Amino acid sequence: MSGKTAVEFIEEWQTGAFLIIGSVVAGAFSAVALGPYETLAGVLFVFFFGAAFAFLGFSYLLYGR
């Protein structure tokens, strides 16, 4: 290993899981709140960009610039 303890390894995985799950939840929330319900493509478009912007925001808050 690269000198990391088991606790540090688990903390990294927890942070990654938070980023992924938080992004999916934010994308789902944005799709429900803002999504155009006429087409599935519109809802998926809003979901994708909501999740992507949430991921960028969470990453910025956790890791800085």
NUDRENSE-442910 format. One line per field, with one value per residue: residue in three letters; x, y negated, z of N, C-alpha, C in turn. Coordinates in steps of 0.05 Angstrom, whole numbers. Last residue first. Layout:
N
type ALA	... $
nxx X	... $
nyy Y	... $
nzz Z	... $
caxx X	... $
cayy Y	... $
cazz Z	... $
cxx X	... $
cyy Y	... $
czz Z	... $
END
This chain:
65
type ARG	GLY	TYR	LEU	LEU	TYR	SER	PHE	GLY	LEU	PHE	ALA	PHE	ALA	ALA	GLY	PHE	PHE	PHE	VAL	PHE	LEU	VAL	GLY	ALA	LEU	THR	GLU	TYR	PRO	GLY	LEU	ALA	VAL	ALA	SER	PHE	ALA	GLY	ALA	VAL	VAL	SER	GLY	ILE	ILE	LEU	PHE	ALA	GLY	THR	GLN	TRP	GLU	GLU	ILE	PHE	GLU	VAL	ALA	THR	LYS	GLY	SER	MET $
nxx -203	-235	-257	-311	-331	-319	-352	-403	-402	-397	-444	-482	-474	-489	-543	-564	-553	-585	-637	-646	-645	-687	-729	-723	-732	-785	-827	-858	-839	-780	-758	-752	-762	-743	-691	-671	-673	-636	-590	-586	-577	-529	-495	-496	-472	-420	-402	-406	-367	-321	-322	-315	-264	-234	-244	-218	-165	-159	-164	-119	-68	-21	23	5	17 $
nyy -492	-444	-396	-406	-445	-421	-376	-400	-424	-379	-352	-389	-388	-334	-333	-370	-344	-297	-319	-346	-301	-270	-305	-305	-251	-244	-302	-334	-354	-385	-393	-416	-378	-329	-343	-359	-309	-280	-310	-301	-245	-243	-271	-238	-193	-214	-238	-195	-161	-191	-190	-135	-128	-158	-129	-82	-101	-118	-68	-40	-87	-89	-72	-47	24 $
nzz -99	-55	-37	-22	-57	-106	-102	-102	-154	-187	-173	-190	-245	-254	-238	-275	-323	-317	-308	-357	-391	-372	-386	-442	-455	-444	-450	-416	-369	-354	-287	-238	-198	-219	-232	-182	-156	-187	-176	-121	-122	-150	-115	-69	-90	-103	-55	-19	-41	-31	25	33	12	48	96	83	83	136	162	144	122	70	42	-4	0 $
caxx -197	-225	-229	-294	-333	-307	-323	-393	-405	-377	-418	-480	-468	-462	-523	-567	-539	-557	-625	-645	-626	-660	-725	-721	-706	-766	-811	-869	-850	-803	-760	-749	-770	-771	-709	-674	-689	-664	-600	-590	-601	-553	-500	-506	-499	-437	-402	-421	-396	-329	-323	-340	-287	-235	-253	-247	-176	-157	-183	-146	-81	-46	27	20	0 $
cayy -496	-471	-397	-387	-449	-447	-373	-385	-440	-401	-340	-382	-413	-343	-316	-375	-369	-295	-302	-361	-323	-260	-298	-329	-263	-231	-281	-326	-327	-386	-378	-433	-405	-331	-333	-379	-331	-272	-307	-328	-256	-230	-281	-266	-191	-201	-253	-219	-152	-185	-216	-149	-115	-165	-157	-82	-88	-137	-89	-30	-69	-98	-85	-72	0 $
cazz -127	-62	-45	-7	-28	-99	-105	-78	-129	-188	-169	-161	-230	-261	-225	-246	-317	-322	-288	-332	-395	-370	-358	-427	-460	-426	-461	-442	-368	-373	-311	-261	-193	-209	-252	-203	-146	-185	-203	-130	-108	-161	-142	-68	-81	-123	-80	-15	-41	-59	11	43	-1	20	94	87	59	114	167	137	141	81	68	-6	0 $
cxx -176	-218	-218	-264	-314	-308	-309	-363	-395	-378	-396	-453	-466	-455	-495	-546	-542	-542	-595	-632	-623	-639	-696	-716	-702	-738	-792	-853	-862	-814	-784	-755	-770	-780	-738	-692	-693	-682	-629	-600	-606	-578	-525	-512	-512	-466	-421	-424	-414	-359	-332	-343	-313	-258	-254	-258	-207	-169	-182	-167	-108	-57	2	23	17 $
cyy -477	-472	-424	-391	-430	-451	-399	-381	-425	-418	-361	-370	-408	-369	-326	-358	-377	-321	-301	-345	-339	-282	-288	-325	-289	-243	-269	-302	-318	-358	-383	-419	-422	-360	-334	-369	-353	-294	-299	-328	-285	-241	-269	-278	-219	-201	-240	-235	-177	-177	-211	-176	-128	-153	-167	-110	-88	-126	-110	-52	-60	-77	-95	-87	-25 $
czz -136	-91	-52	-12	-12	-69	-97	-79	-104	-163	-169	-155	-200	-246	-230	-230	-287	-314	-292	-310	-370	-374	-354	-398	-445	-430	-440	-454	-395	-376	-328	-287	-219	-207	-244	-225	-167	-176	-204	-159	-117	-148	-154	-95	-79	-115	-100	-41	-37	-61	-18	29	8	6	65	85	61	88	145	141	131	101	81	21	0 $
END
